[in-house]
C-alpha cells in the first residue's frame, strides 16, 4: 500500500514539474486543454502555498515548496 502512495506522490511531483516548465513557455490565459487540465490538477495544492509565501520578485516558489514537502512525505513513508 505504501508503495502505491509513493508512486502516486512521484506522479504528482512530475505534474508539478511539468506545470512549472509549461508556465515558462505559455501565456497566463492559454486556451490549451492540456494546460488547463494540468492547472486543475495542481492548483488545489499550489494555491494555498502561493497565498502563504511572500512575493519574491515575480518568481512563483510554490512548486518548489510543494515538491520539498512531497519529498519529505515520501521519505517518511519509506
Backbone as XML, in Angstrom:
<?xml version="1.0"?>
<chain id="A" units="angstrom">
  <residue number="1" name="UNK">
    <atom name="N" x="0.827" y="-1.203" z="0.000"/>
    <atom name="CA" x="0.000" y="0.000" z="0.000"/>
    <atom name="C" x="0.866" y="1.261" z="0.000"/>
  </residue>
  <residue number="2" name="UNK">
    <atom name="N" x="1.926" y="1.217" z="0.798"/>
    <atom name="CA" x="2.815" y="2.369" z="0.871"/>
    <atom name="C" x="3.477" y="2.634" z="-0.477"/>
  </residue>
  <residue number="3" name="UNK">
    <atom name="N" x="3.810" y="1.560" z="-1.187"/>
    <atom name="CA" x="4.439" y="1.707" z="-2.495"/>
    <atom name="C" x="3.542" y="2.428" z="-3.484"/>
  </residue>
  <residue number="4" name="UNK">
    <atom name="N" x="2.251" y="2.145" z="-3.432"/>
    <atom name="CA" x="1.299" y="2.804" z="-4.333"/>
    <atom name="C" x="1.214" y="4.287" z="-4.011"/>
  </residue>
  <residue number="5" name="UNK">
    <atom name="N" x="1.177" y="4.619" z="-2.727"/>
    <atom name="CA" x="1.104" y="6.027" z="-2.315"/>
    <atom name="C" x="2.357" y="6.771" z="-2.766"/>
  </residue>
  <residue number="6" name="UNK">
    <atom name="N" x="3.513" y="6.147" z="-2.598"/>
    <atom name="CA" x="4.771" y="6.766" z="-3.019"/>
    <atom name="C" x="4.774" y="6.977" z="-4.528"/>
  </residue>
  <residue number="7" name="UNK">
    <atom name="N" x="4.264" y="6.007" z="-5.292"/>
    <atom name="CA" x="4.193" y="6.156" z="-6.743"/>
    <atom name="C" x="3.245" y="7.286" z="-7.146"/>
  </residue>
  <residue number="8" name="UNK">
    <atom name="N" x="2.125" y="7.409" z="-6.453"/>
    <atom name="CA" x="1.182" y="8.499" z="-6.739"/>
    <atom name="C" x="1.808" y="9.859" z="-6.428"/>
  </residue>
  <residue number="9" name="UNK">
    <atom name="N" x="2.540" y="9.937" z="-5.324"/>
    <atom name="CA" x="3.221" y="11.181" z="-4.973"/>
    <atom name="C" x="4.257" y="11.521" z="-6.047"/>
  </residue>
  <residue number="10" name="UNK">
    <atom name="N" x="4.992" y="10.517" z="-6.497"/>
    <atom name="CA" x="6.004" y="10.730" z="-7.540"/>
    <atom name="C" x="5.345" y="11.218" z="-8.833"/>
  </residue>
  <residue number="11" name="UNK">
    <atom name="N" x="4.206" y="10.644" z="-9.190"/>
    <atom name="CA" x="3.460" y="11.086" z="-10.370"/>
    <atom name="C" x="3.022" y="12.537" z="-10.214"/>
  </residue>
  <residue number="12" name="UNK">
    <atom name="N" x="2.521" y="12.887" z="-9.035"/>
    <atom name="CA" x="2.074" y="14.261" z="-8.785"/>
    <atom name="C" x="3.250" y="15.238" z="-8.830"/>
  </residue>
  <residue number="13" name="UNK">
    <atom name="N" x="4.400" y="14.806" z="-8.333"/>
    <atom name="CA" x="5.595" y="15.643" z="-8.426"/>
    <atom name="C" x="5.927" y="15.916" z="-9.894"/>
  </residue>
  <residue number="14" name="UNK">
    <atom name="N" x="5.782" y="14.908" z="-10.727"/>
    <atom name="CA" x="6.016" y="15.082" z="-12.157"/>
    <atom name="C" x="5.060" y="16.086" z="-12.773"/>
  </residue>
  <residue number="15" name="UNK">
    <atom name="N" x="3.799" y="16.048" z="-12.343"/>
    <atom name="CA" x="2.821" y="17.014" z="-12.848"/>
    <atom name="C" x="3.193" y="18.435" z="-12.441"/>
  </residue>
  <residue number="16" name="UNK">
    <atom name="N" x="3.666" y="18.599" z="-11.221"/>
    <atom name="CA" x="4.064" y="19.926" z="-10.750"/>
    <atom name="C" x="5.276" y="20.430" z="-11.527"/>
  </residue>
  <residue number="17" name="UNK">
    <atom name="N" x="6.239" y="19.561" z="-11.762"/>
    <atom name="CA" x="7.421" y="19.953" z="-12.546"/>
    <atom name="C" x="7.006" y="20.311" z="-13.967"/>
  </residue>
  <residue number="18" name="UNK">
    <atom name="N" x="6.124" y="19.509" z="-14.555"/>
    <atom name="CA" x="5.640" y="19.791" z="-15.906"/>
    <atom name="C" x="4.924" y="21.132" z="-15.951"/>
  </residue>
  <residue number="19" name="UNK">
    <atom name="N" x="4.113" y="21.413" z="-14.935"/>
    <atom name="CA" x="3.409" y="22.692" z="-14.898"/>
    <atom name="C" x="4.393" y="23.859" z="-14.818"/>
  </residue>
  <residue number="20" name="UNK">
    <atom name="N" x="5.427" y="23.711" z="-14.011"/>
    <atom name="CA" x="6.426" y="24.778" z="-13.900"/>
    <atom name="C" x="7.105" y="25.022" z="-15.245"/>
  </residue>
  <residue number="21" name="UNK">
    <atom name="N" x="7.458" y="23.949" z="-15.937"/>
    <atom name="CA" x="8.117" y="24.091" z="-17.233"/>
    <atom name="C" x="7.172" y="24.721" z="-18.252"/>
  </residue>
  <residue number="22" name="UNK">
    <atom name="N" x="5.925" y="24.264" z="-18.279"/>
    <atom name="CA" x="4.943" y="24.808" z="-19.224"/>
    <atom name="C" x="4.706" y="26.290" z="-18.949"/>
  </residue>
  <residue number="23" name="UNK">
    <atom name="N" x="4.736" y="26.683" z="-17.689"/>
    <atom name="CA" x="4.480" y="28.091" z="-17.351"/>
    <atom name="C" x="5.554" y="29.021" z="-17.908"/>
  </residue>
  <residue number="24" name="UNK">
    <atom name="N" x="6.738" y="28.501" z="-18.172"/>
    <atom name="CA" x="7.811" y="29.325" z="-18.746"/>
    <atom name="C" x="7.514" y="29.667" z="-20.197"/>
  </residue>
  <residue number="25" name="UNK">
    <atom name="N" x="6.756" y="28.806" z="-20.883"/>
    <atom name="CA" x="6.561" y="28.956" z="-22.320"/>
    <atom name="C" x="5.158" y="29.367" z="-22.732"/>
  </residue>
  <residue number="26" name="UNK">
    <atom name="N" x="4.192" y="29.321" z="-21.836"/>
    <atom name="CA" x="2.818" y="29.653" z="-22.211"/>
    <atom name="C" x="2.400" y="30.985" z="-21.585"/>
  </residue>
  <residue number="27" name="UNK">
    <atom name="N" x="1.412" y="31.599" z="-22.199"/>
    <atom name="CA" x="0.855" y="32.828" z="-21.645"/>
    <atom name="C" x="-0.107" y="32.464" z="-20.520"/>
  </residue>
  <residue number="28" name="UNK">
    <atom name="N" x="-0.368" y="33.384" z="-19.604"/>
    <atom name="CA" x="-1.215" y="33.060" z="-18.447"/>
    <atom name="C" x="-2.633" y="32.609" z="-18.811"/>
  </residue>
  <residue number="29" name="UNK">
    <atom name="N" x="-3.162" y="33.066" z="-19.913"/>
    <atom name="CA" x="-4.542" y="32.727" z="-20.283"/>
    <atom name="C" x="-4.575" y="31.807" z="-21.496"/>
  </residue>
  <residue number="30" name="UNK">
    <atom name="N" x="-3.768" y="30.777" z="-21.458"/>
    <atom name="CA" x="-3.702" y="29.816" z="-22.555"/>
    <atom name="C" x="-5.003" y="29.033" z="-22.639"/>
  </residue>
  <residue number="31" name="UNK">
    <atom name="N" x="-5.467" y="28.808" z="-23.846"/>
    <atom name="CA" x="-6.702" y="28.060" z="-24.058"/>
    <atom name="C" x="-6.432" y="26.582" z="-24.359"/>
  </residue>
  <residue number="32" name="UNK">
    <atom name="N" x="-5.213" y="26.134" z="-24.181"/>
    <atom name="CA" x="-4.854" y="24.750" z="-24.430"/>
    <atom name="C" x="-5.490" y="23.855" z="-23.363"/>
  </residue>
  <residue number="33" name="UNK">
    <atom name="N" x="-6.193" y="22.826" z="-23.786"/>
    <atom name="CA" x="-6.895" y="21.952" z="-22.838"/>
    <atom name="C" x="-5.939" y="21.186" z="-21.930"/>
  </residue>
  <residue number="34" name="UNK">
    <atom name="N" x="-4.798" y="20.791" z="-22.463"/>
    <atom name="CA" x="-3.836" y="20.068" z="-21.623"/>
    <atom name="C" x="-3.276" y="20.965" z="-20.526"/>
  </residue>
  <residue number="35" name="UNK">
    <atom name="N" x="-3.017" y="22.225" z="-20.853"/>
    <atom name="CA" x="-2.519" y="23.171" z="-19.859"/>
    <atom name="C" x="-3.607" y="23.431" z="-18.817"/>
  </residue>
  <residue number="36" name="UNK">
    <atom name="N" x="-4.841" y="23.583" z="-19.259"/>
    <atom name="CA" x="-5.946" y="23.799" z="-18.320"/>
    <atom name="C" x="-6.113" y="22.609" z="-17.386"/>
  </residue>
  <residue number="37" name="UNK">
    <atom name="N" x="-6.009" y="21.383" z="-17.940"/>
    <atom name="CA" x="-6.135" y="20.184" z="-17.115"/>
    <atom name="C" x="-4.976" y="20.102" z="-16.109"/>
  </residue>
  <residue number="38" name="UNK">
    <atom name="N" x="-3.784" y="20.428" z="-16.553"/>
    <atom name="CA" x="-2.618" y="20.442" z="-15.667"/>
    <atom name="C" x="-2.818" y="21.442" z="-14.531"/>
  </residue>
  <residue number="39" name="UNK">
    <atom name="N" x="-3.351" y="22.613" z="-14.860"/>
    <atom name="CA" x="-3.631" y="23.620" z="-13.837"/>
    <atom name="C" x="-4.691" y="23.127" z="-12.858"/>
  </residue>
  <residue number="40" name="UNK">
    <atom name="N" x="-5.731" y="22.480" z="-13.364"/>
    <atom name="CA" x="-6.793" y="21.982" z="-12.489"/>
    <atom name="C" x="-6.282" y="20.900" z="-11.541"/>
  </residue>
  <residue number="41" name="UNK">
    <atom name="N" x="-5.340" y="20.099" z="-12.003"/>
    <atom name="CA" x="-4.802" y="19.029" z="-11.156"/>
    <atom name="C" x="-3.838" y="19.543" z="-10.093"/>
  </residue>
  <residue number="42" name="UNK">
    <atom name="N" x="-3.122" y="20.611" z="-10.391"/>
    <atom name="CA" x="-2.088" y="21.076" z="-9.459"/>
    <atom name="C" x="-2.510" y="22.284" z="-8.614"/>
  </residue>
  <residue number="43" name="UNK">
    <atom name="N" x="-3.481" y="23.060" z="-9.079"/>
    <atom name="CA" x="-3.902" y="24.252" z="-8.333"/>
    <atom name="C" x="-4.369" y="23.989" z="-6.903"/>
  </residue>
  <residue number="44" name="UNK">
    <atom name="N" x="-5.103" y="22.896" z="-6.635"/>
    <atom name="CA" x="-5.547" y="22.688" z="-5.246"/>
    <atom name="C" x="-4.405" y="22.610" z="-4.241"/>
  </residue>
  <residue number="45" name="UNK">
    <atom name="N" x="-3.232" y="22.202" z="-4.663"/>
    <atom name="CA" x="-2.093" y="22.122" z="-3.749"/>
    <atom name="C" x="-1.237" y="23.386" z="-3.825"/>
  </residue>
  <residue number="46" name="UNK">
    <atom name="N" x="-1.076" y="23.930" z="-5.027"/>
    <atom name="CA" x="-0.194" y="25.084" z="-5.199"/>
    <atom name="C" x="-0.794" y="26.397" z="-4.690"/>
  </residue>
  <residue number="47" name="UNK">
    <atom name="N" x="-2.094" y="26.601" z="-4.884"/>
    <atom name="CA" x="-2.704" y="27.885" z="-4.495"/>
    <atom name="C" x="-2.556" y="28.209" z="-3.012"/>
  </residue>
  <residue number="48" name="UNK">
    <atom name="N" x="-2.863" y="27.277" z="-2.102"/>
    <atom name="CA" x="-2.705" y="27.623" z="-0.677"/>
    <atom name="C" x="-1.262" y="27.972" z="-0.311"/>
  </residue>
  <residue number="49" name="UNK">
    <atom name="N" x="-0.309" y="27.270" z="-0.908"/>
    <atom name="CA" x="1.104" y="27.560" z="-0.629"/>
    <atom name="C" x="1.469" y="28.919" z="-1.205"/>
  </residue>
  <residue number="50" name="UNK">
    <atom name="N" x="0.970" y="29.218" z="-2.395"/>
    <atom name="CA" x="1.240" y="30.501" z="-3.054"/>
    <atom name="C" x="0.717" y="31.658" z="-2.202"/>
  </residue>
  <residue number="51" name="UNK">
    <atom name="N" x="-0.430" y="31.463" z="-1.559"/>
    <atom name="CA" x="-1.005" y="32.514" z="-0.713"/>
    <atom name="C" x="-0.187" y="32.730" z="0.561"/>
  </residue>
  <residue number="52" name="UNK">
    <atom name="N" x="0.487" y="31.700" z="1.040"/>
    <atom name="CA" x="1.283" y="31.819" z="2.262"/>
    <atom name="C" x="2.657" y="32.444" z="2.026"/>
  </residue>
  <residue number="53" name="UNK">
    <atom name="N" x="3.194" y="32.244" z="0.812"/>
    <atom name="CA" x="4.534" y="32.757" z="0.521"/>
    <atom name="C" x="4.496" y="34.239" z="0.170"/>
  </residue>
  <residue number="54" name="UNK">
    <atom name="N" x="5.459" y="34.996" z="0.657"/>
    <atom name="CA" x="5.531" y="36.399" z="0.258"/>
    <atom name="C" x="5.991" y="36.501" z="-1.197"/>
  </residue>
  <residue number="55" name="UNK">
    <atom name="N" x="5.601" y="37.569" z="-1.903"/>
    <atom name="CA" x="6.045" y="37.743" z="-3.290"/>
    <atom name="C" x="7.569" y="37.823" z="-3.372"/>
  </residue>
  <residue number="56" name="UNK">
    <atom name="N" x="8.140" y="37.131" z="-4.360"/>
    <atom name="CA" x="9.586" y="37.072" z="-4.499"/>
    <atom name="C" x="9.983" y="37.491" z="-5.908"/>
  </residue>
  <residue number="57" name="UNK">
    <atom name="N" x="10.023" y="38.770" z="-6.161"/>
    <atom name="CA" x="10.464" y="39.312" z="-7.455"/>
    <atom name="C" x="9.760" y="38.674" z="-8.642"/>
  </residue>
  <residue number="58" name="UNK">
    <atom name="N" x="8.486" y="38.375" z="-8.500"/>
    <atom name="CA" x="7.719" y="37.812" z="-9.605"/>
    <atom name="C" x="7.972" y="36.342" z="-9.857"/>
  </residue>
  <residue number="59" name="UNK">
    <atom name="N" x="8.720" y="35.686" z="-8.988"/>
    <atom name="CA" x="9.008" y="34.259" z="-9.151"/>
    <atom name="C" x="8.100" y="33.466" z="-8.221"/>
  </residue>
  <residue number="60" name="UNK">
    <atom name="N" x="7.396" y="32.487" z="-8.788"/>
    <atom name="CA" x="6.500" y="31.640" z="-8.001"/>
    <atom name="C" x="7.303" y="30.475" z="-7.417"/>
  </residue>
  <residue number="61" name="UNK">
    <atom name="N" x="7.506" y="30.516" z="-6.113"/>
    <atom name="CA" x="8.265" y="29.469" z="-5.450"/>
    <atom name="C" x="7.394" y="28.348" z="-4.900"/>
  </residue>
  <residue number="62" name="UNK">
    <atom name="N" x="6.080" y="28.446" z="-5.092"/>
    <atom name="CA" x="5.189" y="27.432" z="-4.537"/>
    <atom name="C" x="5.467" y="26.024" z="-5.075"/>
  </residue>
  <residue number="63" name="UNK">
    <atom name="N" x="5.788" y="25.836" z="-6.368"/>
    <atom name="CA" x="6.107" y="24.468" z="-6.799"/>
    <atom name="C" x="7.307" y="23.886" z="-6.054"/>
  </residue>
  <residue number="64" name="UNK">
    <atom name="N" x="8.314" y="24.695" z="-5.815"/>
    <atom name="CA" x="9.494" y="24.219" z="-5.095"/>
    <atom name="C" x="9.133" y="23.805" z="-3.668"/>
  </residue>
  <residue number="65" name="UNK">
    <atom name="N" x="8.335" y="24.627" z="-2.995"/>
    <atom name="CA" x="7.936" y="24.329" z="-1.617"/>
    <atom name="C" x="7.106" y="23.048" z="-1.576"/>
  </residue>
  <residue number="66" name="UNK">
    <atom name="N" x="6.170" y="22.915" z="-2.509"/>
    <atom name="CA" x="5.328" y="21.719" z="-2.544"/>
    <atom name="C" x="6.167" y="20.482" z="-2.864"/>
  </residue>
  <residue number="67" name="UNK">
    <atom name="N" x="7.093" y="20.600" z="-3.804"/>
    <atom name="CA" x="7.945" y="19.452" z="-4.133"/>
    <atom name="C" x="8.780" y="19.011" z="-2.939"/>
  </residue>
  <residue number="68" name="UNK">
    <atom name="N" x="9.305" y="19.959" z="-2.186"/>
    <atom name="CA" x="10.073" y="19.614" z="-0.983"/>
    <atom name="C" x="9.167" y="18.917" z="0.030"/>
  </residue>
  <residue number="69" name="UNK">
    <atom name="N" x="7.956" y="19.447" z="0.215"/>
    <atom name="CA" x="7.009" y="18.826" z="1.142"/>
    <atom name="C" x="6.628" y="17.417" z="0.733"/>
  </residue>
  <residue number="70" name="UNK">
    <atom name="N" x="6.363" y="17.213" z="-0.557"/>
    <atom name="CA" x="6.010" y="15.878" z="-1.036"/>
    <atom name="C" x="7.180" y="14.904" z="-0.890"/>
  </residue>
  <residue number="71" name="UNK">
    <atom name="N" x="8.365" y="15.398" z="-1.120"/>
    <atom name="CA" x="9.553" y="14.543" z="-0.967"/>
    <atom name="C" x="9.724" y="14.130" z="0.496"/>
  </residue>
  <residue number="72" name="UNK">
    <atom name="N" x="9.458" y="15.057" z="1.427"/>
    <atom name="CA" x="9.525" y="14.716" z="2.859"/>
    <atom name="C" x="8.497" y="13.659" z="3.206"/>
  </residue>
  <residue number="73" name="UNK">
    <atom name="N" x="7.283" y="13.796" z="2.663"/>
    <atom name="CA" x="6.235" y="12.801" z="2.930"/>
    <atom name="C" x="6.669" y="11.436" z="2.420"/>
  </residue>
  <residue number="74" name="UNK">
    <atom name="N" x="7.253" y="11.395" z="1.223"/>
    <atom name="CA" x="7.726" y="10.117" z="0.683"/>
    <atom name="C" x="8.793" y="9.488" z="1.573"/>
  </residue>
  <residue number="75" name="UNK">
    <atom name="N" x="9.709" y="10.296" z="2.069"/>
    <atom name="CA" x="10.776" y="9.773" z="2.924"/>
    <atom name="C" x="10.222" y="9.249" z="4.254"/>
  </residue>
  <residue number="76" name="UNK">
    <atom name="N" x="9.188" y="9.900" z="4.764"/>
    <atom name="CA" x="8.556" y="9.427" z="5.994"/>
    <atom name="C" x="7.875" y="8.085" z="5.768"/>
  </residue>
  <residue number="77" name="UNK">
    <atom name="N" x="7.227" y="7.950" z="4.606"/>
    <atom name="CA" x="6.520" y="6.702" z="4.298"/>
    <atom name="C" x="7.469" y="5.542" z="4.056"/>
  </residue>
  <residue number="78" name="UNK">
    <atom name="N" x="8.654" y="5.838" z="3.563"/>
    <atom name="CA" x="9.618" y="4.764" z="3.284"/>
    <atom name="C" x="10.454" y="4.547" z="4.486"/>
  </residue>
</chain>
